[in-house]
C-alpha cells in the first residue's frame, strides 16, 4: 500500500533533504477563505538552497504544492519567511564600458577568409 503525504508533510520532508540544518525547518499550515497558506522558516544559512538560482527551487516547490492542492480541490500557496537578522548581499555595480567605434574597413580587415 502506498503512503500518502499531506502538502505540509511533503514540503517539510523535501526541504529537510535540501538544507544543511534540517532541525531548523519549520512549516506551518493555515486555512482561510483564500485557500491554504503554507509558511516555511529555515536557517539563515540555508535560504540560498531553498530559493535556488534565480528562484528556481522555490518556484518548483510552489508548482508541486499547487498540484497537490489541485488534487484535493484546494488552492495552496507557499510563503518563505526571511530569517531574522539576514542581510541580502549587495551587488557591486558593473563597470560600463564605452563602445568602441570602428570603421567598416577596420572591421572587415580583421576578418580572415
C-alpha positions in Angstrom: 0.0 0.0 0.0 1.4 3.4 -0.9 1.8 6.1 1.7 0.2 9.5 1.1 1.6 12.8 2.3 -0.2 16.0 3.0 1.1 19.1 1.4 2.7 20.2 4.7 4.4 16.9 5.2 5.7 16.9 1.6 7.2 20.3 2.0 8.8 19.6 5.3 10.3 16.3 4.0 11.6 17.8 0.8 13.1 21.0 2.4 14.8 19.0 5.1 16.6 17.0 2.4 17.8 20.2 0.7 19.2 22.1 3.6 22.3 21.8 5.9 20.3 22.5 9.1 17.1 20.3 8.9 16.4 20.8 12.6 15.7 24.5 11.9 13.0 23.8 9.3 9.5 24.9 10.5 6.4 24.5 8.4 3.0 26.0 9.4 -0.3 25.5 7.6 -3.3 27.8 7.8 -6.6 27.6 6.0 -8.8 30.6 5.3 -11.3 31.8 2.7 -8.5 32.3 0.2 -7.2 28.7 0.5 -4.2 27.1 2.2 -1.2 29.1 3.1 1.9 27.2 4.0 4.6 29.2 5.7 8.2 28.0 5.6 11.0 29.0 8.0 14.6 27.9 7.6 18.0 28.7 8.9 19.6 31.9 7.6 22.4 29.9 6.0 20.0 27.7 4.1 18.0 30.4 2.3 20.0 30.1 -0.8 19.3 26.3 -1.1 15.6 26.8 -0.6 15.3 29.7 -3.1 17.7 28.3 -5.7 19.3 30.0 -8.6 17.1 32.8 -9.8 14.3 31.3 -7.6 14.1 28.0 -9.5 13.8 25.8 -6.4 11.2 27.9 -4.7 9.2 28.0 -8.0 9.4 24.3 -8.3 8.2 23.8 -4.7 5.3 26.1 -5.3 4.3 24.3 -8.5 4.3 20.9 -6.8 2.3 22.3 -3.9 -0.3 23.7 -6.3 -0.6 20.3 -8.0 -1.1 18.6 -4.6 -3.7 21.2 -3.8 -5.5 20.8 -7.1 -5.8 17.0 -6.4 -7.6 18.0 -3.2 -9.6 20.8 -4.6 -7.7 23.4 -2.6 -5.6 26.4 -3.6 -2.2 26.1 -1.9 0.3 29.0 -1.6 3.8 28.9 -0.2 5.3 31.8 1.7 9.1 31.6 2.6 9.9 33.8 5.5 13.2 35.6 5.5 15.1 34.8 8.7 15.6 37.5 11.3 18.9 39.2 11.0 19.5 38.1 7.5 21.2 40.5 5.2 20.9 40.5 1.4 24.2 40.7 -0.4 24.6 44.0 -2.2 25.7 43.7 -5.8 28.6 45.7 -7.0 27.7 47.9 -9.9 29.2 46.7 -13.1 31.7 48.8 -15.0 30.1 50.3 -18.1 32.5 50.4 -21.0 32.2 52.8 -23.8 31.5 51.0 -27.1 34.5 51.0 -29.4 33.8 52.8 -32.7 35.5 51.3 -35.7 35.1 52.0 -39.3 33.8 49.3 -41.7 37.2 49.0 -43.2 38.8 48.2 -39.8 36.2 45.6 -39.0 36.5 44.0 -42.5 40.3 44.0 -42.2 40.1 41.8 -39.1 38.0 39.1 -40.8 40.1 36.2 -42.2 38.7 34.2 -45.1 
